[in-house]
Amino acid sequence: METRMERNKELHQKVNEANRQYDLYLQDPKHLENKNFLSAVDPNFFATSTTKKPQAKQKKAKPIYWIIGIIAFFLLIAIFLIIFL
């Protein structure tokens, strides 16, 4: 069973090779023989990349809406109890 460090080492080697191939490709586009080589790198490796756009933060509900929601909830319970009991 592979350890995490071994997997990371293999993945880093693949990424480094892909970077080398891509640099050569930028210098001479005909150089890249295997066109699918760059897609062979695990995309999960780049999941924590800093190039992703930051997600917009959710706005918190204002306290007045919380109060209105709680009052409405208790009114619904009261109406339910009055009707069915």
C-alpha positions as CSV (number, residue, x, y, z in Angstrom):
1,M,0.0,0.0,0.0
2,E,1.4,3.4,-1.0
3,T,1.9,6.0,1.5
4,R,0.7,9.5,1.0
5,M,4.2,10.8,0.5
6,E,4.9,8.3,-2.3
7,R,1.7,9.2,-4.0
8,N,2.5,12.9,-3.7
9,K,6.0,12.3,-5.0
10,E,4.7,10.5,-8.1
11,L,2.1,13.2,-8.6
12,H,4.7,16.0,-8.3
13,Q,6.9,14.1,-10.9
14,K,4.0,14.0,-13.3
15,V,3.2,17.7,-12.8
16,N,6.8,18.6,-13.2
17,E,7.0,16.6,-16.4
18,A,3.8,18.2,-17.7
19,N,5.2,21.6,-16.9
20,R,8.4,20.8,-18.8
21,Q,6.4,19.5,-21.8
22,Y,4.1,22.6,-21.7
23,D,7.2,25.0,-21.6
24,L,8.6,23.2,-24.6
25,Y,5.1,23.3,-26.3
26,L,5.0,27.1,-25.8
27,Q,8.4,27.4,-27.4
28,D,7.5,25.1,-30.3
29,P,3.9,23.9,-30.6
30,K,4.9,21.0,-32.8
31,H,7.1,19.6,-30.0
32,L,4.3,18.0,-28.0
33,E,3.9,14.5,-29.4
34,N,1.3,13.3,-27.0
35,K,-1.5,15.8,-27.1
36,N,-3.3,14.2,-24.1
37,F,-0.2,14.3,-21.8
38,L,-1.3,17.4,-20.0
39,S,-4.7,15.9,-19.2
40,A,-3.0,12.8,-17.7
41,V,-2.3,14.8,-14.5
42,D,-4.8,14.3,-11.8
43,P,-7.1,17.4,-11.7
44,N,-7.7,16.9,-8.0
45,F,-4.0,18.0,-7.5
46,F,-5.0,21.4,-8.6
47,A,-8.2,21.6,-6.5
48,T,-6.6,23.9,-4.0
49,S,-5.0,26.1,-6.6
50,T,-5.0,29.8,-5.7
51,T,-6.0,30.6,-9.3
52,K,-9.6,29.9,-8.5
53,K,-11.9,32.9,-8.2
54,P,-12.8,33.4,-4.5
55,Q,-16.4,32.5,-3.8
56,A,-18.7,35.3,-2.7
57,K,-19.4,35.1,1.0
58,Q,-23.0,34.5,2.0
59,K,-24.7,37.4,3.6
60,K,-26.1,36.7,7.1
61,A,-29.7,37.3,7.7
62,K,-30.5,40.5,9.5
63,P,-31.8,40.0,13.1
64,I,-35.2,41.5,12.2
65,Y,-35.8,38.7,9.8
66,W,-34.9,36.1,12.5
67,I,-37.4,37.7,14.9
68,I,-40.1,37.7,12.3
69,G,-39.4,34.1,11.4
70,I,-39.5,33.0,15.0
71,I,-42.8,34.8,15.6
72,A,-44.3,33.4,12.5
73,F,-43.2,29.9,13.5
74,F,-44.9,30.2,16.9
75,L,-48.0,31.6,15.4
76,L,-48.3,28.6,13.1
77,I,-47.9,26.3,16.0
78,A,-50.6,28.3,18.0
79,I,-53.0,28.2,15.0
80,F,-52.4,24.4,14.6
81,L,-53.1,23.8,18.3
82,I,-56.3,25.9,18.3
83,I,-57.7,24.2,15.2
84,F,-56.8,20.6,16.0
85,L,-57.2,20.5,19.8
